[in-house]
Amino acid sequence: MLERAYAFFQTGWDKYFEDEEKYNNHPEVGMEVIKYLVVKKVNMIGIDTLGLGKKCFRRNI
């Protein structure tokens, strides 16, 4: 992974957009992956769900 790169995750979860219960229970990017991307100085992380993960904002990286 190059420094200042963009990392995007395509899960295909948009197929559940009409099913609110399933859509809200979206896949997450693991903390190990996020830490790796931080170490690699990635500029941006994106995912085609509601967010990176519910747990990401409860802990310090």
VOBA-1610 file (N, C-alpha, C; in pm, whole numbers, padded with zeros to 5 digits, always signed):
BEGIN
Met+00085-00117+00000Met+00000+00000+00000Met+00090+00123+00000Leu+00065+00210-00092Leu+00145+00332-00103Leu+00099+00438-00003Glu+00193+00514+00047Glu+00161+00625+00136Glu+00072+00724+00060Arg-00024+00780+00132Arg-00122+00877+00078Arg-00219+00814-00023Ala-00229+00683-00024Ala-00323+00615-00115Ala-00465+00625-00059Tyr-00561+00585-00138Tyr-00702+00576-00098Tyr-00739+00429-00090Ala-00804+00388+00017Ala-00847+00249+00033Ala-00999+00246+00035Phe-01057+00174-00058Phe-01202+00161-00066Phe-01241+00015-00059Phe-01346-00014+00016Phe-01396-00150+00032Phe-01535-00159-00031Gln-01550-00250-00126Gln-01678-00270-00192Gln-01737-00403-00143Thr-01845-00393-00065Thr-01905-00512-00006Thr-02028-00559-00083Gly-02088-00471-00162Gly-02212-00505-00231Gly-02334-00497-00138Trp-02314-00438-00020Trp-02420-00433+00080Trp-02538-00345+00037Asp-02521-00265-00065Asp-02630-00179-00113Asp-02751-00261-00158Lys-02733-00390-00186Lys-02846-00474-00226Lys-02949-00487-00113Tyr-02910-00453+00010Tyr-03000-00459+00125Tyr-03057-00322+00162Phe-03043-00225+00075Phe-03087-00088+00104Phe-03235-00082+00142Glu-03318-00162+00079Glu-03462-00161+00106Glu-03498-00238+00235Asp-03407-00317+00289Asp-03430-00395+00410Asp-03354-00327+00524Glu-03421-00237+00596Glu-03354-00152+00696Glu-03283-00235+00804Glu-03347-00341+00853Glu-03285-00422+00958Glu-03155-00485+00910Lys-03157-00543+00792Lys-03038-00606+00738Lys-02933-00501+00700Tyr-02977-00390+00640Tyr-02884-00285+00596Tyr-02810-00225+00715Asn-02881-00207+00826Asn-02817-00149+00945Asn-02722-00245+01014Asn-02729-00372+00981Asn-02638-00472+01037Asn-02527-00499+00934His-02464-00394+00890His-02367-00398+00780His-02231-00456+00822Pro-02153-00504+00724Pro-02016-00549+00754Pro-01928-00432+00796Glu-01824-00463+00868Glu-01733-00360+00918Glu-01589-00391+00877Val-01509-00288+00875Val-01365-00304+00854Val-01304-00332+00990Gly-01225-00439+01001Gly-01165-00477+01129Gly-01063-00375+01179Met-01050-00369+01310Met-00957-00274+01372Met-00813-00299+01327Glu-00777-00425+01305Glu-00640-00454+01258Glu-00615-00392+01121Val-00716-00397+01035Val-00704-00337+00902Val-00692-00186+00912Ile-00773-00125+00996Ile-00769+00020+01014Ile-00632+00062+01068Lys-00580-00010+01167Lys-00448+00023+01222Lys-00340+00010+01115Tyr-00349-00094+01033Tyr-00253-00113+00924Tyr-00257+00007+00828Leu-00376+00050+00792Leu-00389+00162+00700Leu-00338+00292+00761Val-00355+00310+00890Val-00302+00428+00960Val-00150+00426+00955Val-00091+00311+00984Val+00055+00297+00980Val+00108+00326+00840Lys+00034+00285+00739Lys+00073+00307+00599Lys+00044+00450+00552Lys-00013+00532+00641Lys-00043+00673+00612Lys-00137+00689+00493Val-00242+00607+00493Val-00345+00615+00389Val-00422+00746+00408Asn-00451+00814+00297Asn-00522+00941+00302Asn-00669+00925+00333Met-00733+00822+00280Met-00877+00808+00293Met-00915+00661+00296Ile-01014+00631+00379Ile-01072+00497+00383Ile-01220+00512+00351Gly-01269+00433+00256Gly-01410+00439+00221Gly-01470+00300+00215Ile-01601+00294+00235Ile-01672+00166+00230Ile-01815+00194+00184Asp-01874+00099+00114Asp-02009+00117+00061Asp-02117+00071+00159Thr-02096+00099+00288Thr-02195+00073+00391Thr-02214+00201+00471Leu-02284+00193+00584Leu-02310+00313+00664Leu-02185+00372+00728Gly-02079+00294+00741Gly-01957+00345+00800Gly-01854+00235+00817Leu-01738+00274+00865Leu-01630+00177+00882Leu-01664+00071+00984Gly-01730+00108+01090Gly-01767+00013+01193Gly-01819+00081+01316Lys-01905+00015+01383Lys-01965+00071+01504Lys-01863+00080+01617Lys-01765-00010+01618Lys-01666-00015+01726Lys-01552+00083+01706Cys-01533+00133+01585Cys-01419+00219+01555Cys-01414+00344+01642Phe-01528+00396+01677Phe-01532+00523+01746Phe-01541+00507+01897Arg-01538+00383+01944Arg-01541+00358+02087Arg-01402+00342+02146Arg-01303+00323+02060Arg-01165+00300+02105Arg-01072+00399+02038Asn-00959+00418+02100Asn-00853+00497+02036Asn-00771+00405+01949Ile-00727+00454+01835Ile-00643+00372+01744Ile-00505+00369+01795
//
